[in-house]
Amino acid sequence: MDAIVVVFRHIVAAIAIVPFVTFFGVWFVTFGVTKDKKQSTRVSMDVTFVLLLATLSIMTANVFGSSLLYWFVILLFLLAAAWIGREQNRKYGQVNVVKLLKMLSRLGFFVLSLLYFVLLLIGIARYMTMT
């Protein structure tokens, strides 16, 4: 079982090294199938969000030697989900989980993209100062 987890982690790491290449790859495939730019962008954002979460875990461990930042971001997403769910419940009387997850995914794409570039720059700076 450990071997499967290690192999899966390496595959995700290889794909997630540059998640925005995957974004454009998914966008072109989805656009080729649906011919809808808006839907292609949304699907690409959702797929890239998952890859950015995986990348964030790896990058925080490599840059800081700890995954505390990763768990802090997860906590913020859980708090955002609770807040969005509360607002949906107040406005509509029920929580639409699909809409909630879509909102979190799209919001997370932008937040994690910014965090990805910040961690990338910090990692490069650390690497250059070590040599």
KOLKOL-420403 format. One line per field, with one value per residue: x, y, z of N, C-alpha, C in turn; residue in three letters. Coordinates in Angstrom, 2 decimals, decimal comma, padded with zeros to 5 digits, m for minus. Layout:
<recs>
n_xx: X/...;
n_yy: Y/...;
n_zz: Z/...;
ca_xx: X/...;
ca_yy: Y/...;
ca_zz: Z/...;
c_xx: X/...;
c_yy: Y/...;
c_zz: Z/...;
code: ALA/...;
</recs>
This chain:
<recs>
n_xx: 000,82/001,99/003,74/002,03/000,98/003,31/004,02/001,74/001,97/004,34/003,54/001,52/003,10/004,82/003,04/002,04/004,13/004,33/001,56/000,08/000,57/m000,88/m003,37/m003,75/m003,62/m005,86/m007,78/m007,65/m008,35/m010,94/m012,20/m012,00/m013,80/m016,26/m016,57/m016,99/m015,90/m016,18/m017,07/m014,88/m012,84/m013,77/m013,77/m011,05/m010,02/m011,04/m009,77/m007,09/m007,07/m007,16/m004,67/m003,02/m003,46/m002,20/000,39/000,98/001,21/003,57/005,41/005,43/006,52/009,06/010,13/009,84/010,27/008,27/004,80/002,99/001,93/000,42/m001,63/m002,77/m003,85/m005,73/m007,39/m008,34/m009,84/m011,81/m013,06/m014,00/m015,78/m017,64/m018,62/m019,70/m021,61/m023,25/m024,24/m025,63/m027,57/m028,92/m029,93/m031,29/m032,41/m031,37/m028,42/m026,57/m024,53/m023,03/m022,82/m021,46/m019,01/m018,08/m017,77/m015,77/m013,73/m013,19/m012,51/m010,38/m008,63/m007,60/m006,45/m004,62/m003,05/m001,74/m000,36/001,21/003,01/004,29/005,51/007,13/008,92/010,11/011,29/013,13/014,75/015,79/017,20/019,14/020,57/021,69/023,67;
n_yy: m001,19/001,22/001,63/002,21/004,65/006,21/006,12/007,34/009,86/010,76/010,90/012,86/014,96/015,29/016,09/018,37/020,13/022,27/023,66/025,30/024,65/022,35/023,54/024,94/022,77/021,21/023,12/023,40/020,80/020,55/022,68/021,79/019,69/020,80/023,32/025,69/028,50/029,63/027,50/025,81/027,27/027,28/024,53/024,01/025,66/024,37/021,84/022,62/023,82/021,64/020,50/022,60/022,58/020,17/020,79/022,93/021,70/020,19/022,20/023,90/022,20/021,81/024,43/025,65/023,59/022,59/021,78/023,59/026,01/024,99/023,58/025,73/027,14/025,23/025,32/027,96/027,64/025,88/027,52/029,51/027,94/027,34/029,90/030,67/028,65/029,27/031,77/031,01/029,41/031,30/032,97/031,29/029,25/026,75/024,76/024,68/022,37/021,81/024,30/025,64/024,24/024,81/027,58/027,72/026,39/028,06/030,48/029,50/028,81/031,30/032,31/030,27/030,29/032,74/032,28/030,14/031,36/033,13/031,34/030,03/032,06/032,58/030,08/029,97/032,17/031,28/029,04/030,23/031,72/029,75/028,61;
n_zz: 000,00/000,73/m001,38/m003,50/m002,68/m002,68/m005,40/m006,53/m005,35/m006,54/m009,21/m009,10/m008,20/m010,38/m012,39/m011,19/m010,97/m012,72/m012,66/m014,33/m016,92/m017,10/m016,74/m019,19/m020,92/m020,14/m020,70/m023,52/m024,33/m023,22/m024,52/m027,13/m027,04/m026,10/m027,27/m025,92/m024,43/m021,88/m020,21/m020,58/m019,35/m016,71/m016,02/m016,31/m014,31/m012,05/m012,14/m012,02/m009,53/m007,74/m008,34/m007,56/m004,81/m004,12/m004,95/m003,29/m000,82/m001,17/m001,85/000,43/002,31/001,21/001,01/003,57/005,32/006,82/007,07/007,94/006,87/004,75/006,12/007,41/005,25/004,40/006,66/006,39/004,03/004,95/006,83/005,08/003,60/005,58/006,11/003,59/003,32/005,49/004,67/002,34/003,52/005,07/003,06/001,17/002,65/002,60/002,01/m000,87/m001,88/m004,17/m005,49/m003,46/m003,37/m005,94/m005,77/m003,78/m005,11/m007,31/m006,06/m004,57/m006,62/m007,49/m005,10/m004,41/m006,70/m006,52/m004,11/m004,94/m006,75/m005,01/m003,18/m005,01/m005,78/m003,27/m002,81/m004,95/m004,29/m001,83/m002,69/m004,29/m002,43/m000,92/m002,45;
ca_xx: 000,00/002,89/004,30/001,01/000,92/004,53/003,91/000,72/002,52/005,30/002,80/000,90/004,18/005,30/002,01/001,79/005,29/003,89/000,12/m000,56/000,64/m002,07/m004,52/m003,95/m003,90/m007,26/m008,61/m007,73/m009,11/m012,34/m012,71/m012,15/m014,98/m017,50/m016,57/m017,48/m014,74/m016,50/m017,06/m013,50/m012,10/m014,22/m013,27/m009,60/m009,77/m011,34/m008,71/m005,85/m007,21/m006,75/m003,22/m002,39/m003,49/m001,14/001,66/001,19/001,69/004,96/006,23/005,63/007,46/010,41/010,60/009,89/010,58/007,09/003,57/002,08/001,24/m000,58/m002,77/m003,40/m004,66/m006,88/m008,27/m009,02/m010,86/m012,91/m013,78/m014,72/m016,91/m018,65/m019,22/m020,52/m022,76/m024,15/m024,91/m026,61/m028,67/m029,68/m030,62/m032,16/m032,98/m030,66/m027,06/m026,33/m023,14/m022,36/m022,46/m020,46/m017,72/m017,64/m017,28/m014,49/m012,75/m012,82/m011,80/m009,13/m007,73/m006,91/m005,64/m003,51/m002,16/m000,90/000,51/002,16/004,08/005,05/006,37/008,13/009,94/010,83/012,12/014,24/015,64/016,48/018,15/020,25/021,38/022,38/024,84;
ca_yy: 000,00/002,37/001,82/002,87/006,05/006,86/006,27/008,36/011,16/011,16/011,27/014,16/015,96/015,54/016,87/019,62/021,01/023,48/023,41/026,11/023,89/021,50/024,42/025,16/021,47/020,88/024,10/023,07/019,55/020,84/023,53/020,93/018,85/021,56/024,58/026,74/029,06/029,85/026,20/025,32/027,99/026,83/023,16/024,12/026,22/023,35/020,83/023,25/024,03/020,40/020,38/023,62/022,11/019,17/021,49/023,74/020,79/019,85/023,41/024,39/021,29/022,05/025,80/025,97/022,42/022,30/021,92/024,42/026,93/024,20/023,33/027,02/027,41/024,32/025,89/029,11/027,14/025,35/028,67/030,11/027,06/027,53/031,21/030,62/027,81/030,04/032,79/030,32/028,99/032,49/033,54/030,35/028,28/025,47/024,88/023,98/021,93/021,91/025,71/025,96/023,69/025,58/028,88/027,50/026,01/029,23/031,36/028,82/028,90/032,59/032,40/029,33/030,74/033,79/031,61/029,33/032,22/033,64/030,25/029,78/033,10/032,34/028,90/030,35/033,03/030,43/028,20/031,07/032,14/028,58/028,25;
ca_zz: 000,00/000,76/m002,71/m004,32/m002,24/m003,15/m006,86/m006,77/m004,95/m007,56/m010,42/m008,85/m008,14/m011,74/m013,10/m010,50/m010,94/m013,40/m012,80/m015,35/m018,17/m017,03/m016,95/m020,63/m021,54/m019,87/m021,38/m024,94/m024,49/m022,94/m025,59/m028,30/m026,89/m025,89/m028,06/m025,03/m023,74/m020,47/m019,54/m020,61/m018,32/m015,39/m015,79/m016,15/m012,99/m011,04/m012,17/m011,57/m008,09/m007,07/m008,51/m006,74/m003,42/m003,98/m005,09/m002,10/000,22/m001,46/m001,83/001,80/002,98/000,67/001,26/005,00/006,13/007,62/006,29/008,73/005,97/004,03/006,99/007,64/004,06/004,49/007,68/005,79/003,10/005,75/007,37/003,96/003,29/006,63/005,93/002,39/003,64/006,38/003,86/001,50/004,38/005,43/001,90/000,47/003,56/002,45/001,49/m002,12/m001,74/m005,48/m005,67/m002,44/m003,82/m007,12/m005,30/m003,11/m006,12/m008,12/m005,15/m004,25/m007,77/m007,47/m003,89/m004,50/m007,78/m005,93/m003,15/m005,72/m007,26/m003,87/m002,72/m006,06/m005,65/m002,02/m003,03/m005,83/m003,50/m000,86/m003,41/m004,76/m001,30/m000,38/m003,27;
c_xx: 000,87/003,46/003,31/000,92/002,14/004,47/002,90/001,24/003,53/004,61/002,16/001,96/004,69/004,31/001,89/003,00/004,97/002,39/m000,54/m000,41/m000,57/m003,33/m004,79/m004,23/m005,35/m008,17/m008,75/m008,51/m010,60/m012,95/m012,90/m013,41/m016,26/m017,66/m017,13/m016,31/m014,98/m016,45/m015,65/m012,66/m012,49/m013,70/m011,76/m009,25/m010,01/m010,24/m007,41/m005,89/m006,74/m005,24/m002,47/m002,40/m002,37/000,23/001,99/001,73/003,18/005,86/006,46/006,59/008,88/010,95/010,80/010,27/009,42/005,86/002,54/001,28/000,14/m001,82/m003,49/m004,31/m005,90/m007,88/m009,03/m010,11/m012,06/m013,74/m014,58/m015,93/m018,02/m019,36/m020,15/m021,78/m023,76/m024,92/m025,95/m027,82/m029,54/m030,52/m031,65/m032,82/m032,36/m029,28/m026,94/m024,84/m022,38/m021,91/m021,37/m019,08/m017,19/m017,08/m015,92/m013,40/m012,27/m012,06/m010,42/m008,14/m006,94/m005,98/m004,41/m002,55/m001,20/000,10/001,57/003,33/004,92/006,01/007,45/009,26/010,76/011,77/013,33/015,24/016,43/017,54/019,37/021,13/022,14/023,64/025,89;
c_yy: 001,26/002,67/002,53/004,34/006,81/007,11/007,36/009,75/011,66/011,58/012,64/015,25/016,29/016,39/018,27/020,55/022,34/023,33/024,22/025,53/022,95/022,31/024,58/023,86/021,07/021,84/023,73/021,79/019,81/021,70/022,72/020,09/019,69/022,78/025,76/027,25/029,21/028,53/025,62/025,98/027,50/025,44/023,20/024,68/025,18/022,29/021,41/023,53/022,81/020,23/021,41/023,24/021,09/019,84/022,30/022,89/020,49/021,08/023,93/023,50/021,54/023,42/026,05/024,79/022,01/022,47/022,76/025,39/026,21/023,98/024,62/027,39/026,51/024,84/027,09/028,69/026,57/026,49/029,38/029,27/027,23/028,87/031,23/029,78/028,52/031,08/032,17/029,90/030,16/032,99/032,58/029,32/026,90/025,74/024,05/023,63/022,07/023,35/026,13/025,47/024,42/026,93/028,75/027,18/027,22/030,26/030,79/028,87/030,20/032,73/031,51/029,67/031,80/033,17/030,76/030,19/032,81/032,57/029,92/030,80/032,92/031,15/029,19/031,21/032,23/029,57/029,01/031,54/030,98/028,25/029,31;
c_zz: 000,00/m000,62/m003,62/m003,97/m002,75/m004,65/m007,19/m006,44/m005,99/m008,86/m010,25/m008,81/m009,53/m012,53/m012,50/m010,44/m011,60/m013,66/m013,91/m016,75/m018,23/m017,26/m018,44/m021,36/m021,36/m020,62/m022,86/m025,20/m024,28/m024,03/m026,87/m028,25/m026,87/m026,78/m027,25/m024,19/m022,24/m019,69/m019,50/m019,53/m016,93/m015,07/m015,55/m014,77/m011,90/m010,98/m011,63/m010,07/m007,31/m007,16/m007,66/m005,27/m003,19/m004,04/m003,85/m000,96/000,04/m001,33/m000,42/002,56/002,50/001,05/002,75/005,88/007,03/006,73/007,03/007,85/005,20/004,88/007,36/006,46/004,05/005,52/007,13/004,81/003,86/006,37/006,27/003,58/004,31/006,44/004,71/002,64/004,54/005,59/002,93/002,33/004,79/004,26/001,30/001,39/003,45/001,88/000,23/m002,16/m003,06/m005,73/m004,69/m002,89/m005,05/m006,70/m004,63/m004,12/m006,91/m007,27/m004,82/m005,39/m007,73/m006,26/m003,99/m005,64/m007,26/m004,95/m003,84/m006,19/m006,12/m003,35/m003,73/m005,95/m004,37/m002,17/m003,91/m005,06/m002,48/m001,54/m003,84/m003,60/m000,67/m001,17/m003,26;
code: MET/ASP/ALA/ILE/VAL/VAL/VAL/PHE/ARG/HIS/ILE/VAL/ALA/ALA/ILE/ALA/ILE/VAL/PRO/PHE/VAL/THR/PHE/PHE/GLY/VAL/TRP/PHE/VAL/THR/PHE/GLY/VAL/THR/LYS/ASP/LYS/LYS/GLN/SER/THR/ARG/VAL/SER/MET/ASP/VAL/THR/PHE/VAL/LEU/LEU/LEU/ALA/THR/LEU/SER/ILE/MET/THR/ALA/ASN/VAL/PHE/GLY/SER/SER/LEU/LEU/TYR/TRP/PHE/VAL/ILE/LEU/LEU/PHE/LEU/LEU/ALA/ALA/ALA/TRP/ILE/GLY/ARG/GLU/GLN/ASN/ARG/LYS/TYR/GLY/GLN/VAL/ASN/VAL/VAL/LYS/LEU/LEU/LYS/MET/LEU/SER/ARG/LEU/GLY/PHE/PHE/VAL/LEU/SER/LEU/LEU/TYR/PHE/VAL/LEU/LEU/LEU/ILE/GLY/ILE/ALA/ARG/TYR/MET/THR/MET/THR;
</recs>
